């Protein structure tokens, strides 16, 4: 968890001295080698990775993509993760899109670790517009494959995503801000590559020192 969560839990009456923040780690096999560059092949692809729950705001991402897809005819969107009771609403929204846009959106269910790695290598940017996140491990996985990310401006994610360095934070529920953040990254491949590399470096170094503790204390 993050410092933000630690403070929230302490308000429930649990002493902060009893709460340890552990530095999260991505499995070594998931890491792209330090000498390898992240793939940014055509066509530009946006990836959502995670549960298809309502609070993940996948429908917001789909609407943003639908708007951008009218301007950028080759962009694609992939949504991968376990289905929930909210999944039918996501599917209904996608299948109702016109102008061939629905054909440029792939809806996948739960994927294996191998498939997850393949999807991250295929994508240009990982976008998780969720309005409620405890940490967001998928961001680490994206950085492990040297890809930039976009997340909500939640207190927890502000400790993980460094705006302008390894990704962007967008204003929660803001269609306009999310659209602008996605467009600014995908239309600037050099920036996307730079952010992906920075994310990889920070992730390898253990994120913020604030999140590392000595469990023997």
C-alpha positions as YAML, in Angstrom:
chain: A
units: angstrom
residues:
- id: 1
  name: UNK
  ca: [0.00, 0.00, 0.00]
- id: 2
  name: UNK
  ca: [0.95, 3.68, -0.12]
- id: 3
  name: UNK
  ca: [1.45, 6.41, 2.47]
- id: 4
  name: UNK
  ca: [-2.03, 7.69, 1.58]
- id: 5
  name: UNK
  ca: [-3.60, 4.37, 2.53]
- id: 6
  name: UNK
  ca: [-1.50, 4.14, 5.65]
- id: 7
  name: UNK
  ca: [-2.91, 7.45, 6.88]
- id: 8
  name: UNK
  ca: [-6.45, 6.37, 6.00]
- id: 9
  name: UNK
  ca: [-6.13, 3.09, 7.92]
- id: 10
  name: UNK
  ca: [-4.60, 4.85, 10.92]
- id: 11
  name: UNK
  ca: [-7.80, 6.90, 11.20]
- id: 12
  name: UNK
  ca: [-9.61, 3.64, 11.98]
- id: 13
  name: UNK
  ca: [-7.65, 3.43, 15.21]
- id: 14
  name: UNK
  ca: [-4.71, 1.31, 14.06]
- id: 15
  name: UNK
  ca: [-1.35, 2.73, 15.09]
- id: 16
  name: UNK
  ca: [0.85, 3.73, 12.13]
- id: 17
  name: UNK
  ca: [3.70, 1.89, 13.87]
- id: 18
  name: UNK
  ca: [1.76, -1.33, 13.21]
- id: 19
  name: UNK
  ca: [1.47, -0.67, 9.47]
- id: 20
  name: UNK
  ca: [4.41, -1.53, 7.21]
- id: 21
  name: UNK
  ca: [4.74, -0.27, 3.65]
- id: 22
  name: UNK
  ca: [6.46, -2.88, 1.52]
- id: 23
  name: UNK
  ca: [8.23, -2.06, -1.72]
- id: 24
  name: UNK
  ca: [6.31, -3.95, -4.47]
- id: 25
  name: UNK
  ca: [8.29, -5.92, -7.02]
- id: 26
  name: UNK
  ca: [7.63, -7.21, -10.52]
- id: 27
  name: UNK
  ca: [8.89, -10.73, -11.19]
- id: 28
  name: UNK
  ca: [12.32, -10.74, -12.80]
- id: 29
  name: UNK
  ca: [11.03, -12.76, -15.76]
- id: 30
  name: UNK
  ca: [8.55, -9.96, -16.53]
- id: 31
  name: UNK
  ca: [11.24, -7.31, -16.91]
- id: 32
  name: UNK
  ca: [12.41, -6.20, -20.31]
- id: 33
  name: UNK
  ca: [16.20, -6.40, -20.46]
- id: 34
  name: UNK
  ca: [18.00, -3.11, -19.65]
- id: 35
  name: UNK
  ca: [19.59, -3.07, -23.10]
- id: 36
  name: UNK
  ca: [16.28, -3.62, -24.93]
- id: 37
  name: UNK
  ca: [13.95, -0.84, -26.03]
- id: 38
  name: UNK
  ca: [10.21, -0.87, -25.59]
- id: 39
  name: UNK
  ca: [8.26, -1.67, -28.73]
- id: 40
  name: UNK
  ca: [6.21, 1.10, -30.29]
- id: 41
  name: UNK
  ca: [5.06, -0.55, -33.51]
- id: 42
  name: UNK
  ca: [2.20, 0.59, -35.71]
- id: 43
  name: UNK
  ca: [-0.70, 0.94, -35.36]
- id: 44
  name: UNK
  ca: [-0.71, 2.93, -32.09]
- id: 45
  name: UNK
  ca: [-2.53, 0.88, -29.45]
- id: 46
  name: UNK
  ca: [-4.00, 1.85, -26.07]
- id: 47
  name: UNK
  ca: [-4.29, -0.82, -23.39]
- id: 48
  name: UNK
  ca: [-6.49, -1.14, -20.33]
- id: 49
  name: UNK
  ca: [-5.44, -3.95, -18.03]
- id: 50
  name: UNK
  ca: [-7.47, -4.88, -14.97]
- id: 51
  name: UNK
  ca: [-10.86, -5.92, -13.64]
- id: 52
  name: UNK
  ca: [-13.85, -4.82, -15.73]
- id: 53
  name: UNK
  ca: [-15.50, -3.30, -12.65]
- id: 54
  name: UNK
  ca: [-17.58, -0.10, -12.72]
- id: 55
  name: UNK
  ca: [-15.09, 1.97, -10.71]
- id: 56
  name: UNK
  ca: [-12.38, 1.28, -13.30]
- id: 57
  name: UNK
  ca: [-14.18, 3.73, -15.61]
- id: 58
  name: UNK
  ca: [-13.63, 1.63, -18.73]
- id: 59
  name: UNK
  ca: [-16.73, 3.19, -20.30]
- id: 60
  name: UNK
  ca: [-15.08, 6.60, -19.97]
- id: 61
  name: UNK
  ca: [-11.99, 5.30, -21.75]
- id: 62
  name: UNK
  ca: [-14.13, 3.81, -24.53]
- id: 63
  name: UNK
  ca: [-15.93, 7.11, -25.09]
- id: 64
  name: UNK
  ca: [-12.62, 8.97, -25.18]
- id: 65
  name: UNK
  ca: [-11.23, 6.45, -27.65]
- id: 66
  name: UNK
  ca: [-14.34, 6.71, -29.84]
- id: 67
  name: UNK
  ca: [-13.78, 10.46, -30.11]
- id: 68
  name: UNK
  ca: [-10.07, 10.10, -30.89]
- id: 69
  name: UNK
  ca: [-10.73, 7.25, -33.33]
- id: 70
  name: UNK
  ca: [-12.64, 9.60, -35.63]
- id: 71
  name: UNK
  ca: [-9.52, 11.75, -35.95]
- id: 72
  name: UNK
  ca: [-6.91, 8.98, -35.94]
- id: 73
  name: UNK
  ca: [-8.12, 6.26, -38.28]
- id: 74
  name: UNK
  ca: [-5.60, 3.56, -37.31]
- id: 75
  name: UNK
  ca: [-5.58, 3.76, -33.49]
- id: 76
  name: UNK
  ca: [-6.71, 0.70, -31.56]
- id: 77
  name: UNK
  ca: [-7.92, -0.05, -28.02]
- id: 78
  name: UNK
  ca: [-7.51, -3.30, -26.10]
- id: 79
  name: UNK
  ca: [-9.41, -4.00, -22.88]
- id: 80
  name: UNK
  ca: [-8.14, -7.03, -20.98]
- id: 81
  name: UNK
  ca: [-9.01, -8.35, -17.55]
- id: 82
  name: UNK
  ca: [-11.47, -10.46, -15.54]
- id: 83
  name: UNK
  ca: [-15.12, -9.88, -16.37]
- id: 84
  name: UNK
  ca: [-17.59, -8.67, -13.75]
- id: 85
  name: UNK
  ca: [-21.33, -7.98, -13.51]
- id: 86
  name: UNK
  ca: [-20.52, -4.63, -15.15]
- id: 87
  name: UNK
  ca: [-19.03, -6.25, -18.29]
- id: 88
  name: UNK
  ca: [-22.36, -6.40, -20.22]
- id: 89
  name: UNK
  ca: [-22.60, -2.58, -20.03]
- id: 90
  name: UNK
  ca: [-19.09, -2.31, -21.45]
- id: 91
  name: UNK
  ca: [-19.94, -4.70, -24.27]
- id: 92
  name: UNK
  ca: [-23.20, -2.88, -25.04]
- id: 93
  name: UNK
  ca: [-21.33, 0.43, -25.33]
- id: 94
  name: UNK
  ca: [-18.71, -1.05, -27.68]
- id: 95
  name: UNK
  ca: [-21.20, -2.88, -29.91]
- id: 96
  name: UNK
  ca: [-23.24, 0.31, -30.25]
- id: 97
  name: UNK
  ca: [-20.39, 2.34, -31.72]
- id: 98
  name: UNK
  ca: [-20.71, 3.35, -35.36]
- id: 99
  name: UNK
  ca: [-18.35, 3.98, -38.25]
- id: 100
  name: UNK
  ca: [-16.31, 0.82, -37.81]
- id: 101
  name: UNK
  ca: [-14.92, 2.04, -34.47]
- id: 102
  name: UNK
  ca: [-16.15, -1.06, -32.65]
- id: 103
  name: UNK
  ca: [-13.93, -3.21, -34.87]
- id: 104
  name: UNK
  ca: [-10.90, -1.34, -33.54]
- id: 105
  name: UNK
  ca: [-11.71, -2.27, -29.94]
- id: 106
  name: UNK
  ca: [-10.78, -5.71, -28.64]
- id: 107
  name: UNK
  ca: [-12.54, -6.98, -25.53]
- id: 108
  name: UNK
  ca: [-10.60, -9.72, -23.79]
- id: 109
  name: UNK
  ca: [-11.33, -11.50, -20.55]
- id: 110
  name: UNK
  ca: [-8.75, -12.62, -18.03]
- id: 111
  name: UNK
  ca: [-5.37, -13.16, -19.67]
- id: 112
  name: UNK
  ca: [-2.31, -15.20, -18.71]
- id: 113
  name: UNK
  ca: [0.95, -13.62, -17.58]
- id: 114
  name: UNK
  ca: [2.44, -14.52, -20.95]
- id: 115
  name: UNK
  ca: [-0.43, -12.88, -22.82]
- id: 116
  name: UNK
  ca: [-0.25, -9.85, -20.52]
- id: 117
  name: UNK
  ca: [3.40, -9.39, -21.44]
- id: 118
  name: UNK
  ca: [2.54, -9.68, -25.15]
- id: 119
  name: UNK
  ca: [-0.21, -7.07, -24.83]
- id: 120
  name: UNK
  ca: [2.08, -4.64, -23.01]
- id: 121
  name: UNK
  ca: [4.70, -5.06, -25.71]
- id: 122
  name: UNK
  ca: [2.08, -4.35, -28.36]
- id: 123
  name: UNK
  ca: [0.66, -1.25, -26.73]
- id: 124
  name: UNK
  ca: [1.95, 2.32, -26.79]
- id: 125
  name: UNK
  ca: [0.42, 3.35, -23.51]
- id: 126
  name: UNK
  ca: [-1.33, 1.77, -20.52]
- id: 127
  name: UNK
  ca: [-4.40, 3.71, -19.40]
- id: 128
  name: UNK
  ca: [-6.21, 2.95, -16.14]
- id: 129
  name: UNK
  ca: [-8.85, 5.65, -15.58]
- id: 130
  name: UNK
  ca: [-10.07, 4.08, -12.31]
- id: 131
  name: UNK
  ca: [-11.44, 6.43, -9.65]
- id: 132
  name: UNK
  ca: [-10.43, 4.12, -6.80]
- id: 133
  name: UNK
  ca: [-7.03, 2.43, -6.58]
- id: 134
  name: UNK
  ca: [-5.07, 1.12, -3.62]
- id: 135
  name: UNK
  ca: [-1.82, 1.10, -5.56]
- id: 136
  name: UNK
  ca: [-2.10, 0.07, -9.20]
- id: 137
  name: UNK
  ca: [0.32, -2.81, -9.77]
- id: 138
  name: UNK
  ca: [-0.44, -2.75, -13.51]
- id: 139
  name: UNK
  ca: [1.54, 0.47, -13.76]
- id: 140
  name: UNK
  ca: [4.65, -1.35, -12.56]
- id: 141
  name: UNK
  ca: [4.02, -4.07, -15.14]
- id: 142
  name: UNK
  ca: [3.77, -1.43, -17.88]
- id: 143
  name: UNK
  ca: [7.03, 0.17, -16.78]
- id: 144
  name: UNK
  ca: [8.63, -3.27, -16.66]
- id: 145
  name: UNK
  ca: [8.01, -3.38, -20.43]
- id: 146
  name: UNK
  ca: [9.09, 0.28, -20.79]
- id: 147
  name: UNK
  ca: [5.70, 1.79, -21.54]
- id: 148
  name: UNK
  ca: [4.25, 5.10, -20.25]
- id: 149
  name: UNK
  ca: [1.04, 5.15, -18.22]
- id: 150
  name: UNK
  ca: [-1.96, 7.34, -17.44]
- id: 151
  name: UNK
  ca: [-3.86, 7.09, -14.16]
- id: 152
  name: UNK
  ca: [-6.30, 9.17, -12.10]
- id: 153
  name: UNK
  ca: [-5.08, 11.95, -9.84]
- id: 154
  name: UNK
  ca: [-5.73, 9.87, -6.72]
- id: 155
  name: UNK
  ca: [-3.65, 10.34, -3.60]
- id: 156
  name: UNK
  ca: [-2.34, 6.80, -3.88]
- id: 157
  name: UNK
  ca: [-1.29, 7.15, -7.52]
- id: 158
  name: UNK
  ca: [0.38, 10.51, -6.92]
- id: 159
  name: UNK
  ca: [2.98, 8.53, -4.95]
- id: 160
  name: UNK
  ca: [3.61, 6.21, -7.90]
- id: 161
  name: UNK
  ca: [3.12, 8.20, -11.12]
- id: 162
  name: UNK
  ca: [5.38, 11.21, -11.61]
- id: 163
  name: UNK
  ca: [3.58, 13.48, -14.12]
- id: 164
  name: UNK
  ca: [5.71, 14.32, -17.10]
- id: 165
  name: UNK
  ca: [8.34, 11.75, -16.14]
- id: 166
  name: UNK
  ca: [6.91, 8.23, -16.25]
- id: 167
  name: UNK
  ca: [3.35, 9.07, -17.27]
- id: 168
  name: UNK
  ca: [0.44, 11.40, -16.62]
- id: 169
  name: UNK
  ca: [-2.27, 11.86, -14.02]
- id: 170
  name: UNK
  ca: [-5.63, 12.97, -15.38]
- id: 171
  name: UNK
  ca: [-8.43, 14.73, -13.51]
- id: 172
  name: UNK
  ca: [-10.84, 12.02, -12.36]
- id: 173
  name: UNK
  ca: [-13.89, 11.57, -14.58]
- id: 174
  name: UNK
  ca: [-12.71, 14.32, -16.94]
- id: 175
  name: UNK
  ca: [-13.40, 13.23, -20.51]
- id: 176
  name: UNK
  ca: [-11.57, 16.30, -21.84]
- id: 177
  name: UNK
  ca: [-8.43, 15.87, -19.71]
- id: 178
  name: UNK
  ca: [-8.12, 12.15, -20.42]
- id: 179
  name: UNK
  ca: [-8.51, 12.82, -24.14]
- id: 180
  name: UNK
  ca: [-5.78, 15.45, -24.09]
- id: 181
  name: UNK
  ca: [-3.38, 13.27, -22.06]
- id: 182
  name: UNK
  ca: [-3.79, 10.25, -24.37]
- id: 183
  name: UNK
  ca: [-3.44, 12.33, -27.52]
- id: 184
  name: UNK
  ca: [-0.34, 14.16, -26.25]
- id: 185
  name: UNK
  ca: [1.45, 10.86, -25.67]
- id: 186
  name: UNK
  ca: [0.47, 8.89, -28.74]
- id: 187
  name: UNK
  ca: [1.20, 11.76, -31.11]
- id: 188
  name: UNK
  ca: [4.67, 12.14, -29.61]
- id: 189
  name: UNK
  ca: [6.49, 8.83, -29.87]
- id: 190
  name: UNK
  ca: [9.75, 10.30, -28.52]
- id: 191
  name: UNK
  ca: [7.97, 11.42, -25.37]
- id: 192
  name: UNK
  ca: [6.26, 8.03, -24.97]
- id: 193
  name: UNK
  ca: [9.60, 6.23, -25.31]
- id: 194
  name: UNK
  ca: [11.27, 8.62, -22.86]
- id: 195
  name: UNK
  ca: [8.53, 8.17, -20.25]
- id: 196
  name: UNK
  ca: [8.59, 4.40, -20.66]
- id: 197
  name: UNK
  ca: [12.35, 4.33, -20.10]
- id: 198
  name: UNK
  ca: [12.02, 6.61, -17.06]
- id: 199
  name: UNK
  ca: [9.29, 4.40, -15.63]
- id: 200
  name: UNK
  ca: [11.51, 1.36, -16.05]
- id: 201
  name: UNK
  ca: [14.41, 3.07, -14.31]
- id: 202
  name: UNK
  ca: [12.32, 4.27, -11.35]
- id: 203
  name: UNK
  ca: [10.63, 0.89, -11.01]
- id: 204
  name: UNK
  ca: [14.00, -0.87, -11.00]
- id: 205
  name: UNK
  ca: [15.29, 1.51, -8.34]
- id: 206
  name: UNK
  ca: [12.37, 0.66, -6.06]
- id: 207
  name: UNK
  ca: [9.99, 3.56, -6.75]
- id: 208
  name: UNK
  ca: [9.93, 6.30, -4.15]
- id: 209
  name: UNK
  ca: [12.09, 5.83, -1.04]
- id: 210
  name: UNK
  ca: [8.98, 6.80, 0.93]
- id: 211
  name: UNK
  ca: [7.50, 3.41, 0.06]
- id: 212
  name: UNK
  ca: [10.43, 1.31, 1.29]
- id: 213
  name: UNK
  ca: [10.58, 0.26, 4.94]
- id: 214
  name: UNK
  ca: [12.68, -1.98, 7.12]
- id: 215
  name: UNK
  ca: [10.32, -4.70, 8.31]
- id: 216
  name: UNK
  ca: [12.64, -5.37, 11.25]
- id: 217
  name: UNK
  ca: [11.95, -1.96, 12.79]
...
